[in-house]
């Protein structure tokens, strides 16, 4: 990952979503539409905000899929969420 020259303000995080293939217990792959209905998504934290203390750059997280918004910064697409939308840090 390149050194990024921006920093979210406050409790915001700039993340990049990790695309996952989701399988059932029997080994069947779920369709894209079914995957979109899953409440939580996996991502990697690119840049934590100025007052985020527990979550660091490079952490893999699960966050509420209805949270945040996408934007292009430095010609890369990021999702910006709030720290409170993170439910698990791996």
C-alpha positions in Angstrom: 0.0 0.0 0.0 1.4 3.4 -0.9 1.9 6.2 1.6 -1.3 8.2 1.5 -1.3 11.9 2.0 -4.7 12.4 3.6 -6.2 11.8 7.0 -9.9 11.5 7.9 -11.0 13.9 10.7 -12.3 12.7 14.1 -13.7 9.2 14.4 -13.8 8.5 10.6 -11.9 5.7 8.9 -10.9 5.4 5.2 -11.2 1.8 4.3 -11.0 -0.5 1.2 -13.5 -3.2 0.9 -12.3 -6.8 0.6 -14.2 -8.9 -1.9 -15.0 -12.3 -0.5 -16.4 -15.5 -2.0 -19.1 -16.6 0.4 -19.9 -20.3 0.6 -22.6 -22.2 2.4 -21.8 -25.1 4.7 -22.4 -27.5 1.8 -19.9 -25.6 -0.3 -22.2 -23.7 -2.7 -21.1 -20.2 -3.6 -23.7 -17.5 -2.9 -24.7 -15.1 -5.7 -23.6 -11.5 -5.7 -27.2 -10.5 -4.8 -27.2 -12.8 -1.8 -23.8 -11.6 -0.7 -25.1 -8.0 -0.9 -27.8 -8.9 1.7 -25.2 -9.9 4.3 -25.2 -7.3 7.0 -21.5 -7.0 7.6 -18.7 -6.5 5.1 -15.0 -7.1 5.4 -12.4 -4.3 4.8 -8.9 -3.2 5.4 -8.3 0.1 7.2 -6.2 2.4 4.9 -6.2 5.5 7.2 -7.7 6.0 10.6 -9.1 9.3 11.7 -7.4 11.9 13.9 -9.1 10.7 17.1 -9.3 6.9 16.4 -7.2 5.2 19.1 -8.0 1.4 18.9 -8.1 0.8 15.1 -4.9 1.1 13.1 -3.9 1.3 9.5 -3.7 -2.2 8.0 -6.3 -3.7 10.5 -8.8 -6.0 8.9 -12.3 -5.2 10.1 -16.0 -6.1 9.7 -18.4 -3.1 9.4 -22.1 -2.5 9.0 -22.8 -2.7 5.2 -25.3 0.2 5.4 -22.6 2.5 6.8 -20.5 5.1 5.1 -20.1 6.5 1.6 -17.6 6.1 -1.2 -15.3 8.7 -2.6 -12.2 9.1 -4.8 -9.1 10.5 -3.1 -5.7 10.5 -4.8 -7.3 8.6 -7.7 -8.3 5.7 -5.5 -11.7 4.7 -4.3 -12.2 4.6 -0.5 -15.2 4.0 1.7 -15.5 6.4 4.6 -17.1 5.1 7.7 -17.3 6.0 11.4 -15.5 4.1 14.1 -18.8 3.2 15.7 -19.8 1.2 12.5 -16.9 -1.3 13.1 -18.1 -4.5 14.8 -15.0 -6.7 14.7 -11.3 -6.1 14.3 -9.3 -9.1 13.3 
